[in-house]
């Protein structure tokens, strides 16, 4: 019964086309959110998670962990509700999650538990222990295959250094094949080369999936640690900023113009916005000819998701995303990144 009610709620969220006002359309949301160190309070053997222990530098204890879970579940449940109130996202990519235990605790929080949200996670090689994951609503998305594709070092001198791979989850959304490649590319402490390498590797992965099934609708999502204007994305992924300029072998990046033309982003550094959190898509999700034929899942719009509670309202970091810690002080916040979401539309049959 709950599944039927949820699907009904999604179907009721429609818009009318000028040329065919009697048609109805279902809308779906796909999100991404960097969790900013969602660690539990226990040590994972072989991982450098000592900062996030009760004896660590953050004095990470049960109280702080329970607040973190409550805060993040609130934001994740709200994500996508501007267009889909009470429903939210069908899938949400996550980064900076320590382990399956943290994810179990996260989806057990009431806002997510109420929607029966599930998760996909594969333990990765990151030395700090942070991984990517995927939350999904099983009433809207069905998981069919899960793979963690490793990040391969291109330089021999780095061969012993292991970092986060590319979590690839294939499934069905609105009856169509959809794949999410959830990423957390090398940080800005590393040279641009390493993120450019990530872009090249993900493009190869995307191309291999499309060779198997050209109808597969692919989202590359994550904290890419680069802006939409950087080489890792414009050249590595071959992501274009305009739908009409997106070729068959390219990807489309709807975040480019938000940063370049509107000057907004998902995190701040020295008072300036960056837009590292992106959801980039294959052209089979686009209405490239402007026909407004939505018989298949089609990209509708994108959004940097903001709520007042996600923004610091006072002090040195006023106007920044309200993070968990800043300057050694526990702020009881959310993340140093804002979440992002894209909306898809499909005609009801």
Phi and psi in degrees as GROMACS dihedral restraints (atoms count N, CA, C in turn):
[ dihedral_restraints ]
;  ai    aj    ak    al  type     phi  dphi    fc
    3     4     5     6     1   -60.9    20    10
    4     5     6     7     1   -42.3    20    10
    6     7     8     9     1   -62.5    20    10
    7     8     9    10     1   -41.6    20    10
    9    10    11    12     1   -62.9    20    10
   10    11    12    13     1   -43.2    20    10
   12    13    14    15     1   -64.0    20    10
   13    14    15    16     1   -39.6    20    10
   15    16    17    18     1   -65.9    20    10
   16    17    18    19     1   -43.9    20    10
   18    19    20    21     1   -64.0    20    10
   19    20    21    22     1   -36.8    20    10
   21    22    23    24     1   -62.8    20    10
   22    23    24    25     1   -40.7    20    10
   24    25    26    27     1   -63.3    20    10
   25    26    27    28     1   -39.6    20    10
   27    28    29    30     1   -64.9    20    10
   28    29    30    31     1   -43.4    20    10
   30    31    32    33     1   -67.7    20    10
   31    32    33    34     1   -26.6    20    10
   33    34    35    36     1   -75.1    20    10
   34    35    36    37     1   -15.8    20    10
   36    37    38    39     1   -86.9    20    10
   37    38    39    40     1    95.6    20    10
   39    40    41    42     1  -136.3    20    10
   40    41    42    43     1   166.3    20    10
   42    43    44    45     1  -134.4    20    10
   43    44    45    46     1   157.2    20    10
   45    46    47    48     1  -103.3    20    10
   46    47    48    49     1   133.5    20    10
   48    49    50    51     1   -81.2    20    10
   49    50    51    52     1   144.1    20    10
   51    52    53    54     1   -59.7    20    10
   52    53    54    55     1   -37.3    20    10
   54    55    56    57     1   -79.3    20    10
   55    56    57    58     1   -16.8    20    10
   57    58    59    60     1  -149.9    20    10
   58    59    60    61     1    74.4    20    10
   60    61    62    63     1   -66.9    20    10
   61    62    63    64     1   -15.5    20    10
   63    64    65    66     1   -86.4    20    10
   64    65    66    67     1   -11.7    20    10
   66    67    68    69     1   -76.1    20    10
   67    68    69    70     1   151.2    20    10
   69    70    71    72     1  -123.1    20    10
   70    71    72    73     1   151.6    20    10
   72    73    74    75     1  -134.9    20    10
   73    74    75    76     1   136.8    20    10
   75    76    77    78     1   -89.5    20    10
   76    77    78    79     1   142.4    20    10
   78    79    80    81     1  -117.5    20    10
   79    80    81    82     1   140.8    20    10
   81    82    83    84     1  -131.1    20    10
   82    83    84    85     1   148.9    20    10
   84    85    86    87     1  -118.5    20    10
   85    86    87    88     1   138.4    20    10
   87    88    89    90     1  -125.4    20    10
   88    89    90    91     1   125.1    20    10
   90    91    92    93     1  -124.5    20    10
   91    92    93    94     1   171.2    20    10
   93    94    95    96     1  -147.8    20    10
   94    95    96    97     1   143.4    20    10
   96    97    98    99     1  -152.9    20    10
   97    98    99   100     1   121.1    20    10
   99   100   101   102     1   -74.0    20    10
  100   101   102   103     1   121.4    20    10
  102   103   104   105     1   -82.3    20    10
  103   104   105   106     1    -2.7    20    10
  105   106   107   108     1    44.4    20    10
  106   107   108   109     1    77.7    20    10
  108   109   110   111     1    61.9    20    10
  109   110   111   112     1    60.6    20    10
  111   112   113   114     1   -83.1    20    10
  112   113   114   115     1    83.8    20    10
  114   115   116   117     1  -103.8    20    10
  115   116   117   118     1   145.8    20    10
  117   118   119   120     1   -81.2    20    10
  118   119   120   121     1  -170.5    20    10
  120   121   122   123     1  -103.2    20    10
  121   122   123   124     1     8.6    20    10
  123   124   125   126     1  -111.6    20    10
  124   125   126   127     1   149.4    20    10
  126   127   128   129     1   -77.0    20    10
  127   128   129   130     1   132.6    20    10
  129   130   131   132     1   -96.3    20    10
  130   131   132   133     1   122.2    20    10
  132   133   134   135     1   -57.5    20    10
  133   134   135   136     1   131.6    20    10
  135   136   137   138     1    86.8    20    10
  136   137   138   139     1    -1.2    20    10
  138   139   140   141     1  -114.1    20    10
  139   140   141   142     1   145.9    20    10
  141   142   143   144     1   -90.5    20    10
  142   143   144   145     1    70.8    20    10
  144   145   146   147     1  -108.3    20    10
  145   146   147   148     1    21.7    20    10
  147   148   149   150     1   -65.8    20    10
  148   149   150   151     1   -26.8    20    10
  150   151   152   153     1   -60.0    20    10
  151   152   153   154     1   -33.5    20    10
  153   154   155   156     1  -103.9    20    10
  154   155   156   157     1    50.5    20    10
  156   157   158   159     1  -123.0    20    10
  157   158   159   160     1   161.1    20    10
  159   160   161   162     1   -55.8    20    10
  160   161   162   163     1   -27.7    20    10
  162   163   164   165     1   -95.3    20    10
  163   164   165   166     1     0.4    20    10
  165   166   167   168     1   -82.2    20    10
  166   167   168   169     1   179.9    20    10
  168   169   170   171     1   -64.1    20    10
  169   170   171   172     1   -26.6    20    10
  171   172   173   174     1   -91.1    20    10
  172   173   174   175     1    -2.4    20    10
  174   175   176   177     1    49.0    20    10
  175   176   177   178     1    49.9    20    10
  177   178   179   180     1   -76.9    20    10
  178   179   180   181     1   111.6    20    10
  180   181   182   183     1  -126.7    20    10
  181   182   183   184     1  -177.1    20    10
  183   184   185   186     1   -60.8    20    10
  184   185   186   187     1   -37.1    20    10
  186   187   188   189     1   -64.1    20    10
  187   188   189   190     1   -49.0    20    10
  189   190   191   192     1   -64.8    20    10
  190   191   192   193     1   -40.1    20    10
  192   193   194   195     1   -64.2    20    10
  193   194   195   196     1   -43.4    20    10
  195   196   197   198     1   -65.1    20    10
  196   197   198   199     1   -37.1    20    10
  198   199   200   201     1   -66.6    20    10
  199   200   201   202     1   -41.3    20    10
  201   202   203   204     1   -60.3    20    10
  202   203   204   205     1   -45.3    20    10
  204   205   206   207     1   -61.4    20    10
  205   206   207   208     1   -44.1    20    10
  207   208   209   210     1   -62.6    20    10
  208   209   210   211     1   -44.8    20    10
  210   211   212   213     1   -65.5    20    10
  211   212   213   214     1   -48.1    20    10
  213   214   215   216     1   -66.7    20    10
  214   215   216   217     1   -37.7    20    10
  216   217   218   219     1   -65.2    20    10
  217   218   219   220     1   -34.7    20    10
  219   220   221   222     1   -62.5    20    10
  220   221   222   223     1   -49.6    20    10
  222   223   224   225     1   -64.7    20    10
  223   224   225   226     1   -41.4    20    10
  225   226   227   228     1   -65.2    20    10
  226   227   228   229     1   -38.1    20    10
  228   229   230   231     1   -69.3    20    10
  229   230   231   232     1   -32.6    20    10
  231   232   233   234     1   -76.2    20    10
  232   233   234   235     1   -25.1    20    10
  234   235   236   237     1   -59.6    20    10
  235   236   237   238     1   125.3    20    10
  237   238   239   240     1    90.3    20    10
  238   239   240   241     1    -5.3    20    10
  240   241   242   243     1   -80.9    20    10
  241   242   243   244     1    -6.8    20    10
  243   244   245   246     1   -61.7    20    10
  244   245   246   247     1   -35.9    20    10
  246   247   248   249     1  -103.3    20    10
  247   248   249   250     1   -22.8    20    10
  249   250   251   252     1  -127.5    20    10
  250   251   252   253     1    68.3    20    10
  252   253   254   255     1   -59.7    20    10
  253   254   255   256     1   133.1    20    10
  255   256   257   258     1    80.6    20    10
  256   257   258   259     1    -6.1    20    10
  258   259   260   261     1  -117.4    20    10
  259   260   261   262     1   -54.2    20    10
  261   262   263   264     1    71.5    20    10
  262   263   264   265     1  -151.1    20    10
  264   265   266   267     1   -83.9    20    10
  265   266   267   268     1   145.7    20    10
  267   268   269   270     1   -76.0    20    10
  268   269   270   271     1   -41.1    20    10
  270   271   272   273     1  -138.9    20    10
  271   272   273   274     1   148.1    20    10
  273   274   275   276     1  -139.1    20    10
  274   275   276   277     1   118.5    20    10
  276   277   278   279     1   -77.1    20    10
  277   278   279   280     1   144.5    20    10
  279   280   281   282     1  -128.2    20    10
  280   281   282   283     1   148.6    20    10
  282   283   284   285     1  -129.1    20    10
  283   284   285   286     1   167.3    20    10
  285   286   287   288     1    59.8    20    10
  286   287   288   289     1    48.9    20    10
  288   289   290   291     1  -112.3    20    10
  289   290   291   292     1   132.2    20    10
  291   292   293   294     1   -71.6    20    10
  292   293   294   295     1   -47.4    20    10
  294   295   296   297     1  -165.2    20    10
  295   296   297   298     1   179.4    20    10
  297   298   299   300     1   -65.3    20    10
  298   299   300   301     1   -32.4    20    10
  300   301   302   303     1   -61.5    20    10
  301   302   303   304     1   -43.9    20    10
  303   304   305   306     1   -62.2    20    10
  304   305   306   307     1   -37.0    20    10
  306   307   308   309     1   -70.4    20    10
  307   308   309   310     1   -39.2    20    10
  309   310   311   312     1   -59.5    20    10
  310   311   312   313     1   -43.3    20    10
  312   313   314   315     1   -67.3    20    10
  313   314   315   316     1   -34.4    20    10
  315   316   317   318     1   -67.0    20    10
  316   317   318   319     1   -51.4    20    10
  318   319   320   321     1   -72.7    20    10
  319   320   321   322     1   -11.5    20    10
  321   322   323   324     1   -79.8    20    10
  322   323   324   325     1   -11.9    20    10
  324   325   326   327     1   -68.3    20    10
  325   326   327   328     1   143.8    20    10
  327   328   329   330     1   -54.4    20    10
  328   329   330   331     1   -45.2    20    10
  330   331   332   333     1   -59.5    20    10
  331   332   333   334     1   -33.7    20    10
  333   334   335   336     1   -88.8    20    10
  334   335   336   337     1   -37.1    20    10
  336   337   338   339     1   -60.9    20    10
  337   338   339   340     1   -35.3    20    10
  339   340   341   342     1   -62.5    20    10
  340   341   342   343     1   -25.5    20    10
  342   343   344   345     1  -100.9    20    10
  343   344   345   346     1     5.6    20    10
  345   346   347   348     1    60.9    20    10
  346   347   348   349     1    34.3    20    10
  348   349   350   351     1   -63.4    20    10
  349   350   351   352     1   138.5    20    10
  351   352   353   354     1  -116.5    20    10
  352   353   354   355     1   175.0    20    10
  354   355   356   357     1  -140.2    20    10
  355   356   357   358     1   156.7    20    10
  357   358   359   360     1  -120.5    20    10
  358   359   360   361     1   132.2    20    10
  360   361   362   363     1  -152.5    20    10
  361   362   363   364     1   139.4    20    10
  363   364   365   366     1  -127.8    20    10
  364   365   366   367     1   125.3    20    10
  366   367   368   369     1   -62.2    20    10
  367   368   369   370     1   127.4    20    10
  369   370   371   372     1  -108.1    20    10
  370   371   372   373     1  -177.9    20    10
  372   373   374   375     1   -92.1    20    10
  373   374   375   376     1     1.3    20    10
  375   376   377   378     1   -54.6    20    10
  376   377   378   379     1   133.3    20    10
  378   379   380   381     1   -70.4    20    10
  379   380   381   382     1   -25.5    20    10
  381   382   383   384     1   -80.7    20    10
  382   383   384   385     1   -17.9    20    10
  384   385   386   387     1    95.4    20    10
  385   386   387   388     1     6.6    20    10
  387   388   389   390     1   -88.8    20    10
  388   389   390   391     1   137.5    20    10
  390   391   392   393     1  -126.2    20    10
  391   392   393   394     1   170.7    20    10
  393   394   395   396     1   -95.5    20    10
  394   395   396   397     1   158.0    20    10
  396   397   398   399     1  -152.4    20    10
  397   398   399   400     1   173.6    20    10
  399   400   401   402     1  -136.5    20    10
  400   401   402   403     1   125.9    20    10
  402   403   404   405     1   -92.4    20    10
  403   404   405   406     1   146.9    20    10
  405   406   407   408     1  -150.8    20    10
  406   407   408   409     1   151.8    20    10
  408   409   410   411     1   -95.7    20    10
  409   410   411   412     1   110.8    20    10
  411   412   413   414     1   -65.7    20    10
  412   413   414   415     1   -14.2    20    10
  414   415   416   417     1   -75.5    20    10
  415   416   417   418     1   -16.4    20    10
  417   418   419   420     1  -118.1    20    10
  418   419   420   421     1   -29.0    20    10
  420   421   422   423     1  -132.1    20    10
  421   422   423   424     1   132.6    20    10
  423   424   425   426     1  -112.7    20    10
  424   425   426   427     1   123.8    20    10
  426   427   428   429     1   -79.6    20    10
  427   428   429   430     1   132.2    20    10
  429   430   431   432     1  -116.3    20    10
  430   431   432   433     1   -31.0    20    10
  432   433   434   435     1  -156.1    20    10
  433   434   435   436     1   143.8    20    10
  435   436   437   438     1  -134.3    20    10
  436   437   438   439     1   130.3    20    10
  438   439   440   441     1  -140.9    20    10
  439   440   441   442     1   142.0    20    10
  441   442   443   444     1  -107.2    20    10
  442   443   444   445     1   107.3    20    10
  444   445   446   447     1   -89.4    20    10
  445   446   447   448     1   125.9    20    10
  447   448   449   450     1   -70.9    20    10
  448   449   450   451     1   149.2    20    10
  450   451   452   453     1   -76.6    20    10
  451   452   453   454     1   121.6    20    10
  453   454   455   456     1  -100.8    20    10
  454   455   456   457     1   122.7    20    10
  456   457   458   459     1   -69.4    20    10
  457   458   459   460     1   127.9    20    10
  459   460   461   462     1   -85.0    20    10
  460   461   462   463     1   -19.2    20    10
  462   463   464   465     1  -104.3    20    10
  463   464   465   466     1   134.3    20    10
  465   466   467   468     1   -60.1    20    10
  466   467   468   469     1   -34.0    20    10
  468   469   470   471     1   -64.8    20    10
  469   470   471   472     1   -18.3    20    10
  471   472   473   474     1  -103.1    20    10
  472   473   474   475     1     8.5    20    10
  474   475   476   477     1   -59.3    20    10
  475   476   477   478     1   -26.6    20    10
  477   478   479   480     1   -88.9    20    10
  478   479   480   481     1    -6.1    20    10
  480   481   482   483     1   -91.6    20    10
  481   482   483   484     1   120.1    20    10
  483   484   485   486     1  -104.9    20    10
  484   485   486   487     1   135.9    20    10
  486   487   488   489     1  -139.0    20    10
  487   488   489   490     1  -177.3    20    10
  489   490   491   492     1   -62.8    20    10
  490   491   492   493     1   138.1    20    10
  492   493   494   495     1   -91.5    20    10
  493   494   495   496     1  -163.6    20    10
  495   496   497   498     1  -114.8    20    10
  496   497   498   499     1   104.8    20    10
  498   499   500   501     1   -74.6    20    10
  499   500   501   502     1   118.4    20    10
  501   502   503   504     1  -115.9    20    10
  502   503   504   505     1   115.6    20    10
  504   505   506   507     1  -120.2    20    10
  505   506   507   508     1   117.7    20    10
  507   508   509   510     1  -104.5    20    10
  508   509   510   511     1   142.5    20    10
  510   511   512   513     1  -169.2    20    10
  511   512   513   514     1  -161.6    20    10
  513   514   515   516     1  -122.0    20    10
  514   515   516   517     1   129.3    20    10
  516   517   518   519     1  -130.6    20    10
  517   518   519   520     1   125.1    20    10
  519   520   521   522     1    55.0    20    10
  520   521   522   523     1    33.4    20    10
  522   523   524   525     1    79.7    20    10
  523   524   525   526     1     5.0    20    10
  525   526   527   528     1  -117.0    20    10
  526   527   528   529     1   153.3    20    10
  528   529   530   531     1   -72.8    20    10
  529   530   531   532     1   124.3    20    10
  531   532   533   534     1  -134.8    20    10
  532   533   534   535     1   138.3    20    10
  534   535   536   537     1  -127.5    20    10
  535   536   537   538     1   132.6    20    10
  537   538   539   540     1  -108.1    20    10
  538   539   540   541     1   123.9    20    10
  540   541   542   543     1  -105.2    20    10
  541   542   543   544     1   104.8    20    10
  543   544   545   546     1   -94.7    20    10
  544   545   546   547     1   126.1    20    10
  546   547   548   549     1  -126.4    20    10
  547   548   549   550     1   153.0    20    10
  549   550   551   552     1  -142.6    20    10
  550   551   552   553     1    91.0    20    10
  552   553   554   555     1   -72.1    20    10
  553   554   555   556     1   162.7    20    10
  555   556   557   558     1   -51.5    20    10
  556   557   558   559     1   145.2    20    10
  558   559   560   561     1   -71.9    20    10
  559   560   561   562     1   173.7    20    10
  561   562   563   564     1   -76.2    20    10
  562   563   564   565     1    -3.5    20    10
  564   565   566   567     1   -70.8    20    10
  565   566   567   568     1   -18.2    20    10
  567   568   569   570     1   -97.0    20    10
  568   569   570   571     1   157.4    20    10
  570   571   572   573     1   -66.0    20    10
  571   572   573   574     1   160.1    20    10
  573   574   575   576     1   -56.2    20    10
  574   575   576   577     1   -31.1    20    10
  576   577   578   579     1   -50.0    20    10
  577   578   579   580     1   -39.8    20    10
  579   580   581   582     1   -72.3    20    10
  580   581   582   583     1   -31.1    20    10
  582   583   584   585     1   -79.7    20    10
  583   584   585   586     1   -34.0    20    10
  585   586   587   588     1   -62.1    20    10
  586   587   588   589     1   -38.6    20    10
  588   589   590   591     1   -62.9    20    10
  589   590   591   592     1   -41.5    20    10
  591   592   593   594     1   -60.5    20    10
  592   593   594   595     1   -43.1    20    10
  594   595   596   597     1   -60.3    20    10
  595   596   597   598     1   -43.4    20    10
  597   598   599   600     1   -63.9    20    10
  598   599   600   601     1   -42.6    20    10
  600   601   602   603     1   -66.3    20    10
  601   602   603   604     1   -39.7    20    10
  603   604   605   606     1   -69.7    20    10
  604   605   606   607     1   -35.0    20    10
  606   607   608   609     1   -63.2    20    10
  607   608   609   610     1   -41.8    20    10
  609   610   611   612     1   -61.2    20    10
  610   611   612   613     1   -42.0    20    10
  612   613   614   615     1   -63.2    20    10
  613   614   615   616     1   -45.2    20    10
  615   616   617   618     1   -59.8    20    10
  616   617   618   619     1   -45.3    20    10
  618   619   620   621     1   -63.2    20    10
  619   620   621   622     1   -38.5    20    10
  621   622   623   624     1   -66.1    20    10
  622   623   624   625     1   -36.9    20    10
  624   625   626   627     1   -67.4    20    10
  625   626   627   628     1   -38.1    20    10
  627   628   629   630     1   -71.9    20    10
  628   629   630   631     1   -29.6    20    10
  630   631   632   633     1   -65.8    20    10
  631   632   633   634     1   -35.8    20    10
  633   634   635   636     1   -70.4    20    10
  634   635   636   637     1   -41.4    20    10
  636   637   638   639     1  -149.3    20    10
  637   638   639   640     1    98.8    20    10
  639   640   641   642     1   -62.6    20    10
  640   641   642   643     1   -17.0    20    10
  642   643   644   645     1   -85.0    20    10
  643   644   645   646     1    -7.7    20    10
  645   646   647   648     1   -61.7    20    10
  646   647   648   649     1   121.4    20    10
  648   649   650   651     1   -94.0    20    10
  649   650   651   652     1   116.1    20    10
  651   652   653   654     1  -113.4    20    10
  652   653   654   655     1   132.3    20    10
  654   655   656   657     1  -113.0    20    10
  655   656   657   658     1   125.0    20    10
  657   658   659   660     1   -98.3    20    10
  658   659   660   661     1   114.8    20    10
  660   661   662   663     1  -130.4    20    10
  661   662   663   664     1   151.2    20    10
  663   664   665   666     1   153.5    20    10
  664   665   666   667     1  -179.1    20    10
  666   667   668   669     1   -87.5    20    10
  667   668   669   670     1   102.1    20    10
  669   670   671   672     1   -89.5    20    10
  670   671   672   673     1    -4.4    20    10
  672   673   674   675     1    55.4    20    10
  673   674   675   676     1    21.2    20    10
  675   676   677   678     1  -143.1    20    10
  676   677   678   679     1   155.1    20    10
  678   679   680   681     1   -82.3    20    10
  679   680   681   682     1   164.1    20    10
  681   682   683   684     1   -60.8    20    10
  682   683   684   685     1   -17.0    20    10
  684   685   686   687     1   -88.2    20    10
  685   686   687   688     1    -7.0    20    10
  687   688   689   690     1   -84.0    20    10
  688   689   690   691     1   159.2    20    10
  690   691   692   693     1   -60.5    20    10
  691   692   693   694     1   -35.3    20    10
  693   694   695   696     1   -57.9    20    10
  694   695   696   697     1   -27.9    20    10
  696   697   698   699     1  -101.4    20    10
  697   698   699   700     1   -47.9    20    10
  699   700   701   702     1   -70.5    20    10
  700   701   702   703     1   -33.9    20    10
  702   703   704   705     1  -106.3    20    10
  703   704   705   706     1   -46.6    20    10
  705   706   707   708     1   -59.9    20    10
  706   707   708   709     1   -54.7    20    10
  708   709   710   711     1   -87.2    20    10
  709   710   711   712     1   -12.5    20    10
  711   712   713   714     1    55.5    20    10
  712   713   714   715     1    48.9    20    10
  714   715   716   717     1   -91.8    20    10
  715   716   717   718     1   129.1    20    10
  717   718   719   720     1  -100.9    20    10
  718   719   720   721     1   154.2    20    10
  720   721   722   723     1   -92.0    20    10
  721   722   723   724     1   -10.4    20    10
  723   724   725   726     1  -127.9    20    10
  724   725   726   727     1   138.5    20    10
  726   727   728   729     1   -60.7    20    10
  727   728   729   730     1   -44.6    20    10
  729   730   731   732     1   -70.2    20    10
  730   731   732   733     1   -16.4    20    10
  732   733   734   735     1   -97.0    20    10
  733   734   735   736     1     1.9    20    10
  735   736   737   738     1   -85.8    20    10
  736   737   738   739     1   112.1    20    10
  738   739   740   741     1   -81.8    20    10
  739   740   741   742     1   176.0    20    10
  741   742   743   744     1   -60.9    20    10
  742   743   744   745     1   -31.6    20    10
  744   745   746   747     1   -97.5    20    10
  745   746   747   748     1     1.7    20    10
  747   748   749   750     1   -92.5    20    10
  748   749   750   751     1  -178.5    20    10
  750   751   752   753     1  -126.6    20    10
  751   752   753   754     1   163.5    20    10
  753   754   755   756     1  -112.0    20    10
  754   755   756   757     1   132.1    20    10
  756   757   758   759     1  -117.8    20    10
  757   758   759   760     1   100.3    20    10
  759   760   761   762     1   -75.3    20    10
  760   761   762   763     1    -3.0    20    10
  762   763   764   765     1   -90.6    20    10
  763   764   765   766     1   -15.4    20    10
  765   766   767   768     1   -54.7    20    10
  766   767   768   769     1   -51.1    20    10
  768   769   770   771     1   -74.0    20    10
  769   770   771   772     1   -24.1    20    10
  771   772   773   774     1   -63.4    20    10
  772   773   774   775     1   -40.0    20    10
  774   775   776   777     1   -76.5    20    10
  775   776   777   778     1   -49.1    20    10
  777   778   779   780     1   -74.8    20    10
  778   779   780   781     1   -43.4    20    10
  780   781   782   783     1   -94.5    20    10
  781   782   783   784     1   -31.6    20    10
  783   784   785   786     1  -103.9    20    10
  784   785   786   787     1   -12.6    20    10
  786   787   788   789     1    66.2    20    10
  787   788   789   790     1    28.1    20    10
  789   790   791   792     1  -117.6    20    10
  790   791   792   793     1   163.0    20    10
  792   793   794   795     1  -159.4    20    10
  793   794   795   796     1  -159.8    20    10
  795   796   797   798     1  -115.4    20    10
  796   797   798   799     1   -10.4    20    10
  798   799   800   801     1  -153.2    20    10
  799   800   801   802     1   156.8    20    10
  801   802   803   804     1  -117.6    20    10
  802   803   804   805     1   144.8    20    10
  804   805   806   807     1  -139.2    20    10
  805   806   807   808     1   120.7    20    10
  807   808   809   810     1    52.5    20    10
  808   809   810   811     1    40.4    20    10
  810   811   812   813     1    83.0    20    10
  811   812   813   814     1    -1.7    20    10
  813   814   815   816     1  -112.4    20    10
  814   815   816   817     1   146.7    20    10
  816   817   818   819     1   -84.0    20    10
  817   818   819   820     1   137.7    20    10
  819   820   821   822     1  -113.1    20    10
  820   821   822   823     1   160.5    20    10
  822   823   824   825     1  -130.7    20    10
  823   824   825   826     1    74.9    20    10
  825   826   827   828     1   -82.6    20    10
  826   827   828   829     1   -22.1    20    10
  828   829   830   831     1   -94.3    20    10
  829   830   831   832     1   113.0    20    10
  831   832   833   834     1  -138.8    20    10
  832   833   834   835     1   155.1    20    10
  834   835   836   837     1  -128.0    20    10
  835   836   837   838     1   111.1    20    10
  837   838   839   840     1  -113.6    20    10
  838   839   840   841     1   142.0    20    10
  840   841   842   843     1  -132.0    20    10
  841   842   843   844     1   157.4    20    10
  843   844   845   846     1   -77.1    20    10
  844   845   846   847     1   155.3    20    10
  846   847   848   849     1   -66.3    20    10
  847   848   849   850     1   -15.7    20    10
  849   850   851   852     1   -72.5    20    10
  850   851   852   853     1     0.8    20    10
  852   853   854   855     1  -100.3    20    10
  853   854   855   856     1     1.8    20    10
  855   856   857   858     1  -108.2    20    10
  856   857   858   859     1   150.3    20    10
  858   859   860   861     1   -95.2    20    10
  859   860   861   862     1    74.5    20    10
  861   862   863   864     1   -70.2    20    10
  862   863   864   865     1   -23.0    20    10
  864   865   866   867     1  -100.5    20    10
  865   866   867   868     1     2.6    20    10
  867   868   869   870     1    67.0    20    10
  868   869   870   871     1    28.9    20    10
  870   871   872   873     1   -83.4    20    10
  871   872   873   874     1   -13.4    20    10
  873   874   875   876     1    53.6    20    10
  874   875   876   877     1    41.9    20    10
  876   877   878   879     1  -100.1    20    10
  877   878   879   880     1   104.3    20    10
  879   880   881   882     1  -107.6    20    10
  880   881   882   883     1    38.3    20    10
  882   883   884   885     1   -70.5    20    10
  883   884   885   886     1   -20.7    20    10
  885   886   887   888     1  -118.2    20    10
  886   887   888   889     1   163.4    20    10
  888   889   890   891     1   -54.7    20    10
  889   890   891   892     1   127.0    20    10
  891   892   893   894     1  -137.3    20    10
  892   893   894   895     1   139.1    20    10
  894   895   896   897     1   -60.7    20    10
  895   896   897   898     1   134.2    20    10
  897   898   899   900     1  -110.8    20    10
  898   899   900   901     1   -55.0    20    10
  900   901   902   903     1  -163.5    20    10
  901   902   903   904     1   166.8    20    10
  903   904   905   906     1  -127.9    20    10
  904   905   906   907     1   163.2    20    10
  906   907   908   909     1  -156.3    20    10
  907   908   909   910     1   131.7    20    10
  909   910   911   912     1   -82.5    20    10
  910   911   912   913     1   119.5    20    10
  912   913   914   915     1   -85.2    20    10
  913   914   915   916     1   119.2    20    10
  915   916   917   918     1  -122.9    20    10
  916   917   918   919     1   138.0    20    10
  918   919   920   921     1  -134.8    20    10
  919   920   921   922     1   150.0    20    10
  921   922   923   924     1   -55.3    20    10
  922   923   924   925     1   -36.4    20    10
  924   925   926   927     1   -70.0    20    10
  925   926   927   928     1   -14.7    20    10
  927   928   929   930     1   -86.6    20    10
  928   929   930   931     1    -4.7    20    10
  930   931   932   933     1  -114.2    20    10
  931   932   933   934     1   135.5    20    10
  933   934   935   936     1   -69.6    20    10
  934   935   936   937     1   129.4    20    10
  936   937   938   939     1  -104.2    20    10
  937   938   939   940     1    -4.5    20    10
  939   940   941   942     1  -154.2    20    10
  940   941   942   943     1   168.8    20    10
  942   943   944   945     1    79.6    20    10
  943   944   945   946     1  -167.2    20    10
  945   946   947   948     1   -58.8    20    10
  946   947   948   949     1   -33.6    20    10
  948   949   950   951     1  -102.1    20    10
  949   950   951   952     1    22.2    20    10
  951   952   953   954     1   -56.6    20    10
  952   953   954   955     1   132.8    20    10
  954   955   956   957     1    91.3    20    10
  955   956   957   958     1   -12.6    20    10
  957   958   959   960     1   -86.4    20    10
  958   959   960   961     1   160.2    20    10
  960   961   962   963     1   -55.0    20    10
  961   962   963   964     1   138.0    20    10
  963   964   965   966     1   -81.2    20    10
  964   965   966   967     1   106.9    20    10
  966   967   968   969     1   -92.6    20    10
  967   968   969   970     1   174.8    20    10
  969   970   971   972     1   -70.8    20    10
  970   971   972   973     1   -47.9    20    10
  972   973   974   975     1  -129.3    20    10
  973   974   975   976     1   149.8    20    10
  975   976   977   978     1  -154.7    20    10
  976   977   978   979     1   132.2    20    10
  978   979   980   981     1    60.0    20    10
  979   980   981   982     1    30.5    20    10
  981   982   983   984     1    79.5    20    10
  982   983   984   985     1     4.8    20    10
  984   985   986   987     1  -110.3    20    10
  985   986   987   988     1   135.0    20    10
  987   988   989   990     1   -76.3    20    10
  988   989   990   991     1   117.4    20    10
  990   991   992   993     1   -95.8    20    10
  991   992   993   994     1    -7.2    20    10
  993   994   995   996     1    55.6    20    10
  994   995   996   997     1    42.7    20    10
  996   997   998   999     1  -101.3    20    10
  997   998   999  1000     1  -149.9    20    10
  999  1000  1001  1002     1  -117.9    20    10
 1000  1001  1002  1003     1   -78.3    20    10
 1002  1003  1004  1005     1  -153.8    20    10
 1003  1004  1005  1006     1   156.5    20    10
 1005  1006  1007  1008     1   -80.4    20    10
 1006  1007  1008  1009     1     0.8    20    10
 1008  1009  1010  1011     1  -119.5    20    10
 1009  1010  1011  1012     1   152.9    20    10
 1011  1012  1013  1014     1   -95.0    20    10
 1012  1013  1014  1015     1   149.4    20    10
 1014  1015  1016  1017     1   -76.8    20    10
 1015  1016  1017  1018     1   161.3    20    10
 1017  1018  1019  1020     1  -130.3    20    10
 1018  1019  1020  1021     1   157.2    20    10
 1020  1021  1022  1023     1  -149.9    20    10
 1021  1022  1023  1024     1   144.8    20    10
 1023  1024  1025  1026     1  -119.9    20    10
 1024  1025  1026  1027     1   147.5    20    10
 1026  1027  1028  1029     1  -111.4    20    10
 1027  1028  1029  1030     1   138.7    20    10
 1029  1030  1031  1032     1  -118.5    20    10
 1030  1031  1032  1033     1   152.2    20    10
 1032  1033  1034  1035     1  -129.5    20    10
 1033  1034  1035  1036     1   146.6    20    10
 1035  1036  1037  1038     1  -149.2    20    10
 1036  1037  1038  1039     1   136.2    20    10
 1038  1039  1040  1041     1   -65.8    20    10
 1039  1040  1041  1042     1   135.7    20    10
 1041  1042  1043  1044     1   -73.8    20    10
 1042  1043  1044  1045     1   137.2    20    10
